[in-house]
Amino acid sequence: MQKPGEFVESLRNPTSFPEIFLPEIKHIDQIVDEKGLAEGENVKVIPLGKDMSSSIYLFQIRQNAEMGAHFHKSHDEIVYIKKGSGILELDGTRHSFKEGMIVIIPRSSRHKFVNTGEETSIAVSMFSPPFDGKDIKVFR
């Protein structure tokens, strides 16, 4: 713990500067048009942005494909299903998902998405705290 004088001095002579986050507006359909699934690609994850408390990603899952079972040890996740339908397996229980639904996945909850619909599923996923890729545990 810093003493009051050390804290004030650290403010006068910072060794690093805080990251500055600016407002952004993004259009999901435009991103999908520009960065859609390539031939032979079943799942695509596109980072959309982050701030100090959260990060956001765009997921695309091809028809009859799946995002395998995994969990995040220290990240809560909220998923908005923009397009498509399928099955979400959450802690061993299967749930149907479809366009317009929101899924709340608490940290350490094992989950898996399977696209059983007639089109590519598109979802927006928000992580808190910001996802760093280090806490994911994948199951085979």
C-alpha positions as CSV (number, residue, x, y, z in Angstrom):
1,M,0.0,0.0,0.0
2,Q,1.3,3.4,-0.9
3,K,1.7,6.2,1.6
4,P,-0.2,9.4,0.7
5,G,3.0,11.2,-0.4
6,E,4.0,8.3,-2.7
7,F,0.5,8.3,-4.2
8,V,0.6,12.0,-5.0
9,E,4.1,11.7,-6.5
10,S,3.0,8.8,-8.7
11,L,0.3,11.0,-10.1
12,R,2.8,13.8,-10.9
13,N,5.2,11.3,-12.6
14,P,3.1,8.5,-14.1
15,T,4.9,5.5,-15.7
16,S,1.9,4.7,-17.9
17,F,-1.2,6.4,-19.0
18,P,-4.7,5.0,-18.8
19,E,-6.3,3.7,-22.0
20,I,-8.8,6.1,-23.4
21,F,-12.0,4.7,-24.6
22,L,-14.1,6.6,-27.2
23,P,-17.7,6.0,-28.2
24,E,-18.2,3.8,-31.2
25,I,-21.2,2.8,-33.4
26,K,-21.0,-0.4,-35.4
27,H,-23.5,-2.0,-37.7
28,I,-23.7,-5.8,-37.3
29,D,-24.9,-6.6,-40.9
30,Q,-22.1,-4.5,-42.4
31,I,-19.5,-6.3,-40.3
32,V,-20.9,-9.7,-41.4
33,D,-20.9,-8.6,-45.1
34,E,-17.2,-7.5,-44.8
35,K,-16.0,-10.3,-42.5
36,G,-18.3,-13.3,-43.2
37,L,-17.4,-16.9,-42.9
38,A,-14.9,-18.1,-45.4
39,E,-15.4,-21.3,-47.4
40,G,-14.6,-24.2,-45.1
41,E,-14.8,-22.0,-41.9
42,N,-17.5,-23.1,-39.5
43,V,-17.1,-20.6,-36.6
44,K,-15.8,-17.1,-36.7
45,V,-15.2,-14.7,-33.8
46,I,-14.7,-11.0,-34.5
47,P,-13.7,-8.6,-31.7
48,L,-15.8,-5.5,-31.8
49,G,-14.4,-3.4,-29.0
50,K,-13.7,-3.1,-25.3
51,D,-13.7,-0.7,-22.4
52,M,-12.5,-0.9,-18.8
53,S,-15.4,-3.1,-17.7
54,S,-16.4,-5.2,-20.7
55,S,-15.5,-6.5,-24.2
56,I,-17.8,-7.4,-27.1
57,Y,-17.5,-10.0,-29.9
58,L,-19.5,-11.0,-33.0
59,F,-19.9,-14.8,-33.4
60,Q,-20.9,-16.5,-36.6
61,I,-21.7,-20.2,-36.6
62,R,-22.4,-22.0,-39.9
63,Q,-25.4,-24.2,-40.4
64,N,-24.9,-27.7,-38.8
65,A,-21.7,-26.5,-37.1
66,E,-21.0,-26.0,-33.4
67,M,-18.9,-23.9,-31.0
68,G,-17.6,-26.6,-28.7
69,A,-18.1,-27.0,-25.0
70,H,-16.1,-24.6,-22.8
71,F,-16.3,-22.3,-19.8
72,H,-14.7,-19.1,-18.7
73,K,-13.3,-19.2,-15.2
74,S,-13.5,-15.4,-14.4
75,H,-15.8,-13.9,-17.1
76,D,-19.6,-13.5,-17.1
77,E,-21.1,-13.5,-20.6
78,I,-24.3,-12.2,-22.1
79,V,-25.2,-13.4,-25.6
80,Y,-27.7,-11.7,-27.9
81,I,-28.9,-14.0,-30.8
82,K,-29.3,-11.7,-33.7
83,K,-30.0,-14.3,-36.3
84,G,-30.5,-18.1,-36.5
85,S,-31.5,-20.9,-34.2
86,G,-30.1,-24.0,-32.5
87,I,-29.3,-25.6,-29.3
88,L,-27.5,-24.2,-26.3
89,E,-26.1,-26.7,-23.8
90,L,-25.7,-24.9,-20.5
91,D,-24.3,-26.9,-17.6
92,G,-25.6,-30.1,-19.0
93,T,-29.1,-28.8,-19.8
94,R,-30.2,-28.3,-23.5
95,H,-32.1,-25.2,-24.4
96,S,-33.4,-24.0,-27.8
97,F,-32.3,-20.6,-28.9
98,K,-33.6,-18.4,-31.7
99,E,-33.4,-14.9,-33.1
100,G,-34.0,-12.2,-30.6
101,M,-33.1,-14.1,-27.5
102,I,-30.7,-13.1,-24.8
103,V,-28.6,-15.7,-22.9
104,I,-26.9,-15.0,-19.6
105,I,-23.9,-17.3,-18.9
106,P,-22.4,-16.9,-15.4
107,R,-18.6,-17.5,-15.1
108,S,-17.6,-21.2,-14.7
109,S,-20.8,-22.4,-16.5
110,R,-20.0,-24.9,-19.2
111,H,-21.7,-24.0,-22.4
112,K,-21.8,-25.1,-26.1
113,F,-23.7,-23.7,-29.1
114,V,-25.0,-25.9,-31.9
115,N,-26.5,-24.3,-35.0
116,T,-29.4,-26.6,-36.1
117,G,-31.2,-23.9,-38.1
118,E,-31.4,-23.2,-41.8
119,E,-28.8,-20.4,-41.9
120,T,-25.7,-19.1,-40.3
121,S,-26.3,-18.0,-36.7
122,I,-25.1,-14.6,-35.7
123,A,-24.7,-13.6,-32.1
124,V,-23.2,-10.7,-30.2
125,S,-21.4,-11.7,-27.0
126,M,-20.5,-9.3,-24.1
127,F,-17.9,-10.3,-21.5
128,S,-17.3,-8.8,-18.1
129,P,-14.6,-8.2,-17.1
130,P,-13.0,-7.7,-20.6
131,F,-12.1,-11.1,-22.1
132,D,-8.4,-11.7,-22.4
133,G,-8.5,-15.2,-23.7
134,K,-6.6,-16.6,-20.8
135,D,-9.3,-18.2,-18.7
136,I,-11.1,-20.4,-21.2
137,K,-11.2,-24.1,-20.6
138,V,-12.2,-26.2,-23.6
139,F,-13.7,-29.7,-23.4
140,R,-13.1,-32.2,-26.2
